[in-house]
């Protein structure tokens, strides 16, 4: 991280906060750390919020004000600010709250001291409408094992580039988009707690969070990363209990999966492998089609000994290695797409023009597939094929025969998530196995 003063973007969405916005803005502008920009985005306020915000912009070049003509909602407004942000770091200050005068200085120093960290959060305190102290919020320290007890905590500050990388704010949500963003960052990068009270959360009669639907009752569970991580943690506990039963076959399977995960750290997690493997064991012998092959090909073939397990791979070397090591039935396939075309392809498909030219090998056609795993081709670079065609192909096969179990990996990435939702429908996501693996069934 550069030794130059880091520019911090302070994000302040605002709607009908005329009564409190002055306190919020001044707590930012009077910071001991001055290298900042404050972006206020008015979301269709019907009071004097926008006028007050513009008055600050007229007197301080660090303040920029935008506005929506009509209400767009918090996630959309936050994404608008994220797109405009120039800072290396970005933090939230809501228009009805305020921060301590040295808050930004302390947070920036924490990033300098911990350059690998992507997100840092502090402790906070709750005050009433007149700023009378109500209670202190001491947040839990960060660890991957503790994610089920974590979420978005004030004061939150993160690397702007990382927030953009994980797709920004989930506009399918209503009030929990900050928690969703936290989890998308936390499952990929180290985070850190600063055990100091730097943020003042104002509790009043018009707080957005009042009346918020609880997670178990929310219809957005399949697309909410916070809820997905929580369910994954619960599933981990179930797996631990199952392991304690001492069943030899399950222990053997666990050992096989751990060996694969150890030698293949950037692919499926233990819990994801276990979830698919358990269903494959119950379905075998069956017809199992897998987009992609690799070090785990032997596992899938071995768990379906009297069934048919077929691998479709676009990389000749990967295919040759799988054939040599595991004697799999595999076919070389070709994808004509590039990841950077994902939105254009979807627009063409929506307009009635099918842009997907992927063809199944002849020997794989007219087969009643029981299970399909989409884990290829690669989709982590704009010039790579992306999984648009493989997700579309899996959808067509599942549509031909109802009840096919389709597993789609890397749904924590924006494009896989969008294509899965578009073709399979959120209502047909049987389980968000983790933050990245969705189980779909039409």
MOPEQUI-V401672 format. One line per field, one symbol per residue. psi: psi as a letter, one per 20 degrees, with the letter a starting at -180 (. if undefined). A space follows every 10 residues. Layout:
BEGIN
psi->???
END
This chain:
BEGIN
psi->pqiqpppppp pnqpolkhhi hgggghhghj qhoimrpoop opmkqjbjgg ggghhhhhio iippprqphr piqggggghg gghipiqhqp rpoqijarqq hjghgggghh ghhmhiphpp qarrqprahj kppgqqooqq qpqhijhhjr bpqqppprpg hgghhjjbpo iirfikhhhg gghhghihqq rqpolqoipo ppprijphip jppqghjpij gijohghghg hghhhgghhg hhhiijpggh hgggggghhg hhjlijcqrg hgggggghhg ghhqproopp oqrbijhhgg ghilhjaoop popiohgggg gggghjlroq qprppirqhi jghgghgggh jjooipjppq qhiiqkpnph qppokraqkj qhirhrjghh ggghggghhh oqjpopppqk iiqgghgghg hgghphijog pnhaiiopoq p.
END
